[in-house]
């Protein structure tokens, strides 16, 4: 029994920042994110030692293919089986795989084929890990703590992605790629140890399937559940639109903007760092706040303002101005994303958490990057500044989707000790 279960029975909620199971899961997640960052740097560096720039790009991108293709399958696996077991199994597979690569690089000089195989295998395991880790959070604590858990997770994500590259660089300076792979594998091992001591609550009786179903039926039921749910469906679509509007301008447009304006590499570095700092601050703010009475309305308004800030980055003439606006954009978009994530978890039936998390992850890391070449081509034809404005408009259209749902406009996130309001059900049963 988790502390959250005990809290529900006694009426004394256990705050997320004091719940040992939540803290172990968060630390394990943060170590995993840091391990991911170290792994990707080590992979690129190892590829550069044995191949040219084109092959390096291939190795770095090839892992995204199985991750995108199998992400929905990972959601089904997380819901059919215990998400804790899926997370532990996938983390163990990543640790063994990366430590094996470290040993191979230490003892010999394998060709490019090994790195391609590793990237593909890592993408497959990631497709299992990401939905399961998303489904795990709602089973660790009560709904009145979801906002805080989202905030802490966002904060640790920023810490992990910021600390990972310098750690990888330090390891490679002293032991080349083999040392960096060993560090990444060690981080996965530490994450795995913490996960072994995490306990989750059981599914509510009403959320358990009445009879066995096939994996394909589980998948179609999950997609139907999202499509028909008056809160989850609009939020998933809104999040996808915001990703399409925000990610390409930042990841591709930033480099193009620096080249067009004559800024040096440090200029775009400042802009991206400011966005990351703003997102990290938003995680801290959500952790402290913990409740939002009109969360549905708030996340829509925040999305509009954040989208306007993204568009403004492309038209500001100086690095300091664009950096200041990027800081605000990161803060506002982080708050919006945290509220949306907490609302989705609060209103998603426990038995569907893995499949909903899989669709969310697919839009973030599987589909949004497909817009990179489109953004680059359009920026070459129309200019970088206008494409930032178009990206902001696409992102803001997500707020239109959200505002069209009356249930989402009324949605709130309960504060500590406050029982959640009854969740609106999908328009037609998916059972």
N, C-alpha and C positions, 0 to 999 in steps of 0.2 A: 504494500500500500504506500502510495506516495504522500508527501506532506500535503499536496493539494487535496487528496482524498480525505485525509484526516481533517483538513480545514473545512471541507464541505460538510462533514459529519458534526463537527463541533461548533460551526458557525464563526470560527475565528480564522479568516483567510491568512495564508502564509504568503508574505510578499515575495515576488520573484527574486529580488536581490538577496533574500535570506534563505531561499529554498535550496538545499544542497544539491538536489537532483537537477534543478534548473541551472545552477552555477556550474556543475560538472559538464552538463550538456553544452552550455555556452563556451566554456573553456575548450572543450573538445572541438567544437565548431570553429572557434578562432584559430586553434592550432592547425586544423584542416585547411582553412583558408590560407594561412601562412604557408603551409606545405604546398598548396596549389601554386602560389606565386613563385616559390623557390623552384618547383618542378618545371614550370613553363620557361623560366630563365635558363635553367640547366639544359632543357631540351633544345632551345634555340642555340645556345653556345656550343653544345656538342655537335649539332648539325652543321654549324658554321666551320667546325674543324675538319669536316670530311666532305663538304659539298659547297656549291655556289649559292648566291642569294636566292635564285628561283627555287632550288631544292629546300633551302631553309624555310621559305614561306610555305612550301608544300607540307613539310613536317609539322610546322606550327599550326596549320589549318586543318590537317587531316583528322585530328581527333574530334573536331566539331561535327563531322558527318555522322558517326554512330551515335553521338550524344543527341543530336537533333532527331534522328530516325527512331531511336529507342526510348526517348524521354517518356512518351505516353505509356509504353510498356512498363517502364520503371514505376509509374504511378499505380498501375494495376498490381504490380508485385508488392508495393508498399501497403496497399489496402487489403490484398488477399492474405498477406503474412504479417507478422509483427514488425512494424517499422523499425523498432530497435534492433531486431535481428538483422534486418536488411542493411541498416546503417553500419552495424558492427562488421558484417560480412564484407561489405564493399570497402570499408576502411582497411580491413585486414588484407584484402586483395591488393589495394593500392600500395600498402606498406611493403608487402612481399615483392610486388612487381618492381617498385622503384629501388628497393634495396638490391634486388637482383641485377638491375641495370647498373647500379653503382659498382657492384662486384665485377660485372663484365667489363666495364670501362676501366676499372683499376687493373685487371689482369691482362687485358688485351686491347686491341683497337678495332672494335667491330665496325662494319660498314653502315651505310645509311639505312639499310633494310631493318636493322634492329630498332632504330629510332622510330621508323614508320610503324612497325608492329607495336611498339610500346605506346605510341600516340593513339593508335586505333583502340588498343585494349583499354587504355586509360579513359577514352571517350565512352566505351561501353560501360565501364564501372561507374563513371560519373552519371550516366543515365539512370542507374539504380540508386546512387547515393543522393542525388539532389531532391527527387520527390520524397524519399523516405525521411530525410532530415527535415523537410518542411512539414511532413505529417507527424513528426515526433513532438514538435513544440506544443501543439494543443493537448497532447496526452500527458504533459508534464505538470500543468498548472490549471487554474480555473480561469474562466473567461474574463474576470475582472483584472487579470494580470497580463492579458495578451498584448496590450499596448506597451507595457514595460518590457516584455520579452522581445517584442519587435524592435524597440529602441536599443536594447542591449545587443541584440544580434546585429543591427546595423552598425553600431559603434565598433564591435569586435571585427566585423567585416572590413571596416576602414583601417583598423589597426593592423589586421593581418595582411591586407594588400599593400600597406605602406611599409611594414617592417620586412616583408618577404624579399623584395628585390635587393636591399642592402645586405641582408643576410646571405643571399645567393652570391652576390658579388664578393663578399668577404671569403666565402667558402671556395669560390673559383680562383681567387687570387692565391690561395695556399694549396689547393689540391685539384684544380681544374674541374671539369664537369663531374667527375666521379665523386668528388667531395660534396658538390652541391646536390647531386642525387642522393647521397647518403644523408645529408641534412634533411632533405624533403622526406625521405623514408623514416628518419627518426621522429620528425614531427607527426607523421601519420601514426607511428607506434604510440607516441604519447597520447594522441587523440583517442586511439583505440583503448588504451588502458583506462582513461577516464570514462569512456562509454560503457565499459563493463560494469561500472558502479552506478550507472543511471538506471532508475526504475520508473516505469510509466504505469498509468492507471489503465484498467481494462476498458474495453468498449462498453458504452451503455447497452443494456439488453435490447432496447428498441432499435439500435443501430446495427445489430448483428443480422447477417443474412438469414432469412427463414429457410432457405434451401441452397445447396451448392449451385454455382453458376459457372459458366465457361469463362476463360479469360477474355474472349472476344465480347461476350455479353457484358462483362465488367467494364470493358473499355467504352462500349457504346452507351451503357448506362451512365458512366461518368460524364461523357460529353453531353448527353441529354440533360443530366442534372445541371450542369453549368449553363446550358442554353436556356433552360426554363426557369432558373432561379432568379427572382426579381432583384436580388442584391448581388449575389456572386457573379451572375452573368454579366451585368453592366460593368462591374468592377474589373473583371478579367479583360473585357474588350477595351475599356478605358485605359487599363494598364498597357495593353499591347500598342494602342495608338500613341501613348506617351513615350514608350520605348522607341518606336519608329521615328518620333519627332525629336527626341533628345539625344539618343546614343550616336547616330551618324554625325550630326554636327559637332559633337564633342570629340569623337574618336577620329573622324576623317577631316571634318571641316576645320578643326583647330590647326592641324598641320598646314592645310591649304591656306588658311587665313594668315598664318605667320609668314608663309612664302609670299603671298600677295601684298601684305603690308610692309614687308621688309623687316619683320621682327626676327630676332635670332631664336635659337632653340629654347633659350631660357624663358622667352616670352610665353610660348605655349605651355611650357612647364609650369609657370606661375598660374596660368589660367586653369589648367587641369588640377593643380594642387589646391587652388582655392575652392573649386567645385567639390573636391573630396573633403576638404576641411569643413565646408558648409554642411555636407551630408553627415559627417561625423558629429557635428554639433546638434543636428536634428535628432540623431539617435539618443544623445544625452538628454535633450529636451523632452522627448517622448518618455524616457525612463523616469524623469522627475515628475512630469505631469500626470501620467497614468490614467486619465479619464477625459472623455470628450463627449459632451451631451449631444451636439449636432455634428457628429463625425462625418456623416455623409455629405452634408453641405460644406463643411470645412475642407474636406479633401478636394472637392470640386473647385472651390475658390482658390485654394493653394495651387492646384494644377494650372489654372488660368494664369495666375501671376508668375509662376515658375516658367511657364511656356513663353510668356512675354519677355522674361529675362533672358531666356535662351536666344530668342530672336534678336534682342538688343546686343548681345555679344558680337554678332556679325557686323554691326554697323558702327560700333564705337571705334574711334581712330587710334586710341592709345592702349598700351598694355595695362597701365594702372586702372583705367576705367573698365576695361574688359575683365580684369581680375576681380575688381570689386563687385561687378554684376554677377560674375561666375560664383563668387562666394554666396551671394543671395540666392542664386538659382539652385545651388547645391542644398542650401538650408531648406528652401521651400519645397523643392522636389523630394527631398528626404522626408520631410514631415508628411507630404502627400502620400508617398509610397508606404510609409510606416502606418498611417491611418488606414490606407486601403488594405494592407496586409492583415492588420488586426481585425478589420471588418469582415474580410473573407474568412478568416479562421473562426471568428465568433459565429458566423451565420452558416458555416458549412457543417453538415452532418458528419460526425466523427468517422463513419465508414467510408466517406468520400474524400477525406483530407488528402490522401496521397495522390489521387487523380487530379484534384484541383491544383495541388502544388505542382504537379507535373506540367499541366497546361501553362501555369504561370511561369515556370522555369523555361519552358519551351519558347515563350514569347520573348523572354529576357536574353537567353544565351543561344537559342537555336534559330529564331526567325529574324530578329532585329538585325544581326550582322549581315543578312542577305541584302539589306538596303545600302550597305557601304558602297558597292560599285555604282549603284543608281545615283547616290548622292554625289559621288566623285564625278560621274559623267555630267550630271546636271549642273554642278558647280563650274565645270569647264565650259559649259555652253552659256550659262546665264550669270556667272559670277558667284563668289563664295558668300558674300553678304546676303543676297536675295535667298540663297538656300537656307541660311540660318533662319530667316523670317518664315520661309515655307515650313521648315521643321518645327518652329514654334507654333505655327497654325495647326499642323497635324497633331501636335501634342495637345493643344488646347481643345481640339475636337473631341478628345476623350472626356472633357468636362461636359460637353453637350450630351454625350451618351449617358453619363451619370445623372445629369439633371433631368433626363426624360423618365427616370424611374421614380415613381412616388415613394416606393418602399425605401430606396436608397436615400432620398431626401429626408426621410424621417429617421434614418438609422442613427443610433447612438452607440457609444462604447461605455459600458458600465465602469464606475469607479470601484476601488477596493471596498469589498464588503457589500456591494450592491448587486442583487441578482439581475442577470441579463433579462431583457425583455424577450418574449416569445419570438423566435425567429420565423419569418415568413417562409412558407414552404414553396417548392417549385410548383408551377401551374398544373403539372400532371405528375403523378407518382412515377418514379423510375424503377421501382421494385419489380 
